Every structure is written in structure tokens, then in C-alpha cells.
Amino acid sequence: YESWFPSISVSNSNVHVVWEDYRNGIGTIYYKRSTDVGTSWGQDYRLTINYVMRKHPSVAASGNFVYVVWEEEKNNSFKIYYKRSTNNGETWGANIQLSDSNSHSSHSSIVVSDSIVNVVWYDERDGNYEIYYKRSTDRGISWGADTRLTNNTAKSWYPSITVNGSTLHLVFNDERDGNSEIYYKCSTNGGLNWGADIRLTNDTAYSKLPSVAALGSFVNIVWYEERDGNYEIYYKFSSDSGITWGEDLRLTNNSAYSYYPFITLSNFQVH
């Protein structure tokens, strides 16, 4: 059966992976881990049980705490749900609904810094897709209000978020320019306030599904784009915490499609 949309997070020697899986006949969220830096792996663990559609999971880990978000079908639309483990993925708490609107919510992304857990997703409660954000300051026990991060008449969707200390970096797709471009925005105080939207791509081709990773003042993004006649993976980076950005760098070059990239950083090595 199909297994889609993996997400990965590392804490110490523990590697945590979640994905969307169809072995049960419907989209289900599965998890597995390695406790020896990926040398060996445990069994697949089914995180969601009820027979409704779940998809697009994202995982974040800090110490023994592991956090997962996904979208789940409810009342003929999708909502963002969350659960956590406090013992390195051995056992898991209850499912908690994070998006409280009556509209469709999708494609969540989660990151954690110490006790602060940050989640973004896109939501159509305002009549078109906008990016929303919420956070927990007590390791996911309680959650603040939804904060709308984008505000224009075009679609804003497919967000990806990363954190470095108290600085949050967000990238997303946006169609305000007449076609899909990659945009960026930043919070330097843990999500309390956010800067202006910055356009990162400028091409008549479709740019989609960015992923972001940061370490120190370096911010790195990847996405896929069809400017070359088929989908290829592109990369660019900022060395000053997102103030200025370098040129686009094409990472793939083949006749087949390349898409759905994911990026991470370790000791200034970009993967």
C-alpha cells in the first residue's frame, strides 16, 4: 500500500519519523523511531485508530517530548489535530483538535524550542486560504488563540516553519502575484509578533511546497518548481536571519519529476 508525506525530527540520538499510510484502507498516521541515530529501527506504530481520513503529518522532538500534528476529516472537512509523547515515543496521549473553525484546515507544520511548541497550517475560514499560527508555552498542555499570519485576496498555503532559539522562520506558497510564488516571514520573539511578507521567488513557472531549516543566522529553503519544463528541486539561503537572500540554485536535473523536498540542518551541514 502507499506510504506518503514523511516528516522527520531528531533529538539527541533519537530519530522520529511519521507518515501517511494506506495499509488500513484509509489514510492513517504511522510512527517509527530509531534510538541509535538511525542505525536500527523499531516497529511501525499506528498513531491514529478511528476509521476516518488522516494525512499530511509533521513531527517535532525535544528531549523526551515528541509532538505530532496532522489533518483529520471531521464534519465533511479537515481539521488540524495534535498529540504528544512525554517518554520518547513509548506511549502517546490523546488526540487534541487544534483548529476550531468550521472550514477546511490543512497541511500543518510543527516545531519546538524548549517548552514552546509552534504550529502553522492553512485555513479557509476567511473565504480563501490563509496561513494560521498557534503556540503552546507549556510543552503542548494548553494552547493559545489562532493567529492569522497572511492577509490578501489570493491563496496562501503549504506553510513550513522552523525555529532557532526565539526566532521563527516561516515559508509558504502564495498566489497574490498571479501564479504560485514562495514567500517568507519571520518572528524574532517566539511568535508574539511577525514581520512583513518577503517574496523569495520570481518566475512565471509554478513554485510549490517549500521546506525551511535554520541554524544560527543561516536560513535555508528548498521547493519544487517547473521553470525548466518539468518539476525540479531548487534551493536558496540567507546568512543574515532572512534579511537578504542569495540566488536560486537548481539541485536536480533529470527528465523525471522531482518534488516534495524536505530540508534539515545539523552542525551547519544542510541535508
C-alpha positions in Angstrom: 0.0 0.0 0.0 1.0 3.6 -0.4 3.0 5.5 2.2 3.2 9.3 1.7 4.4 12.6 3.1 7.0 11.6 5.6 8.3 14.0 8.3 11.4 13.6 10.4 12.8 15.1 13.6 16.0 14.3 15.7 16.6 14.8 19.4 20.0 13.6 20.7 20.4 10.0 19.3 16.7 9.6 18.7 15.2 9.8 15.2 11.5 10.2 14.9 9.6 9.6 11.6 5.8 10.0 10.8 4.0 9.4 7.6 0.6 9.0 5.9 -0.1 5.3 5.3 -2.9 3.4 3.5 -2.4 -0.2 4.7 -5.7 0.0 6.6 -7.7 1.0 3.6 -7.8 4.7 4.5 -5.2 7.4 5.3 -3.7 6.7 8.8 -0.8 8.3 10.6 2.1 5.9 11.4 5.3 6.5 13.5 8.6 4.7 14.0 11.8 5.6 15.7 15.5 4.9 16.0 17.3 5.3 19.3 20.8 4.8 17.8 20.9 7.7 15.3 19.2 5.7 12.5 21.4 2.5 12.7 18.4 0.3 13.6 14.7 1.0 13.7 11.7 -0.1 15.8 8.4 -1.4 14.6 5.8 0.7 12.8 3.4 2.2 15.3 -0.1 3.3 14.3 -0.8 6.7 15.9 -4.5 7.1 14.8 -7.1 4.5 15.2 -10.6 5.7 14.3 -11.7 5.0 10.7 -11.6 8.5 9.2 -9.1 10.0 6.8 -5.9 11.4 8.2 -3.0 12.9 6.2 0.0 15.2 6.0 1.6 14.6 9.4 4.5 16.7 10.8 6.7 15.7 13.8 9.0 17.7 16.2 11.0 16.4 19.1 12.9 18.0 22.1 14.4 15.8 24.8 11.9 13.0 25.6 9.0 15.0 24.2 7.7 14.2 20.8 4.9 16.2 19.1 2.9 15.2 16.0 0.3 17.2 14.1 -1.9 16.1 11.1 -5.1 16.9 9.3 -8.2 14.8 10.0 -11.6 14.5 8.4 -14.4 15.8 10.6 -17.9 17.0 9.5 -17.1 16.8 5.8 -13.9 18.9 6.1 -10.5 18.6 7.6 -9.2 19.9 10.9 -5.7 20.1 12.5 -5.1 17.5 15.2 -2.2 17.1 17.6 -0.9 14.5 20.1 2.3 14.1 22.1 4.6 11.6 23.8 6.4 12.5 27.0 8.6 9.4 27.0 10.4 9.5 23.7 7.6 7.8 21.7 7.0 4.8 24.0 3.4 5.9 24.7 1.2 8.6 23.4 -1.5 11.0 24.8 -5.0 11.7 23.5 -5.8 13.4 20.1 -6.4 17.1 20.5 -8.2 19.3 17.9 -6.2 22.5 17.3 -8.1 24.3 14.5 -11.5 25.2 15.8 -13.1 26.7 12.6 -15.9 25.1 10.7 -13.8 25.4 7.5 -11.2 23.3 5.9 -7.7 23.3 7.6 -4.8 21.6 6.0 -1.0 21.0 5.7 0.2 21.7 9.3 3.9 22.1 10.2 5.2 21.9 13.8 8.5 22.9 15.6 9.5 23.1 19.2 12.1 25.1 21.2 12.4 24.1 24.8 8.8 24.3 26.2 7.3 26.3 23.4 5.5 24.3 20.6 4.7 26.2 17.4 2.2 25.0 14.7 1.2 26.6 11.4 -1.4 25.5 8.8 -3.6 27.0 6.1 -7.3 27.6 6.6 -10.2 28.8 4.5 -12.4 30.3 7.3 -11.8 33.8 5.7 -13.2 32.8 2.3 -9.8 31.9 0.8 -6.8 30.1 2.1 -4.7 32.0 4.7 -1.8 30.9 7.0 -2.7 30.5 10.7 -0.4 30.0 13.7 -0.8 29.0 17.3 1.6 28.1 20.1 1.8 26.3 23.4 4.2 27.6 26.1 3.8 24.6 28.4 5.0 21.7 26.2 1.7 21.2 24.5 -0.6 21.0 27.5 -2.6 24.2 26.7 -2.7 26.3 23.6 -3.2 30.0 22.7 -5.5 31.5 20.2 -5.2 31.1 16.5 -3.2 34.0 14.8 -3.8 34.8 11.2 -0.4 35.5 9.5 -1.4 36.3 5.9 -4.0 38.7 4.6 -4.6 39.0 0.9 -7.3 38.0 -1.6 -5.2 35.2 -3.2 -4.4 31.8 -1.8 -1.7 31.4 0.9 -1.0 27.8 1.6 1.5 24.9 2.2 3.4 26.5 5.1 6.7 25.2 6.6 8.1 26.5 9.9 11.4 26.2 11.7 12.8 27.7 14.9 16.2 28.8 16.2 16.1 29.9 19.8 13.3 32.5 19.9 13.3 33.2 16.2 10.7 31.6 14.0 11.1 31.3 10.2 8.1 30.6 8.0 7.8 29.9 4.3 4.7 29.3 2.3 3.1 29.3 -1.2 1.2 32.4 -2.2 -0.7 33.3 -5.4 -1.0 37.1 -5.0 1.3 37.6 -7.9 -0.9 35.8 -10.4 0.9 32.5 -10.1 2.3 30.5 -7.2 5.5 32.0 -5.6 7.4 31.3 -2.4 7.1 33.8 0.4 8.9 34.2 3.8 8.2 35.9 7.1 9.8 35.9 10.5 9.2 36.4 14.2 12.1 37.3 16.5 10.2 37.0 19.7 8.8 33.4 19.7 5.7 34.1 17.6 4.3 37.1 19.5 4.9 39.5 16.6 5.6 38.8 12.9 7.5 40.8 10.2 6.3 41.6 6.7 5.9 39.1 3.9 9.0 38.7 1.7 8.8 37.3 -1.8 11.6 34.8 -2.4 10.9 33.5 -6.0 10.1 35.5 -9.1 9.3 33.3 -12.1 6.3 32.7 -14.4 6.5 29.0 -13.5 4.8 27.3 -10.6 6.8 27.3 -7.4 5.4 25.0 -4.7 5.8 23.2 -1.3 8.7 24.9 0.4 10.6 23.5 3.3 12.8 25.6 5.7 15.6 24.9 8.2 17.7 27.3 10.2 20.8 27.3 12.4 22.2 30.5 13.9 21.8 33.3 11.3 21.6 30.8 8.4 18.2 30.1 6.9 17.8 27.5 4.1 14.8 26.7 2.0 14.0 24.2 -0.7 11.0 23.9 -3.0 10.0 22.4 -6.3 9.4 24.4 -9.5 8.6 23.8 -13.2 10.5 26.7 -14.8 12.6 24.2 -16.7 9.7 22.3 -18.3 9.3 19.7 -15.5 9.4 19.8 -11.8 12.9 20.3 -10.3 14.2 20.9 -6.8 15.5 24.4 -6.0 17.4 25.9 -3.1 18.3 29.3 -1.7 19.7 30.6 1.6 20.1 33.7 3.8 23.1 34.2 6.0 21.6 37.2 8.0 18.4 35.6 9.5 16.2 36.2 6.5 17.0 39.9 5.8 18.7 39.2 2.4 18.7 36.2 0.2 21.0 34.6 -2.3 20.3 33.3 -5.8 18.2 30.3 -6.6 20.2 27.1 -7.0 18.8 24.2 -9.0 19.6 20.9 -7.2 18.2 18.3 -9.6 18.5 17.8 -13.3 16.7 14.9 -14.9 13.8 14.2 -17.2 11.6 12.8 -14.5 9.6 14.9 -11.9 11.4 15.8 -8.7 9.1 17.1 -5.9 8.1 17.2 -2.2 11.5 18.2 -0.9 12.4 18.4 2.8 15.4 20.1 4.4 17.2 19.9 7.7 20.4 21.2 9.3 23.0 19.7 11.7 26.2 21.4 12.6 25.9 23.7 9.6 25.6 20.6 7.3 22.5 21.1 5.0 20.6 17.9 4.1 
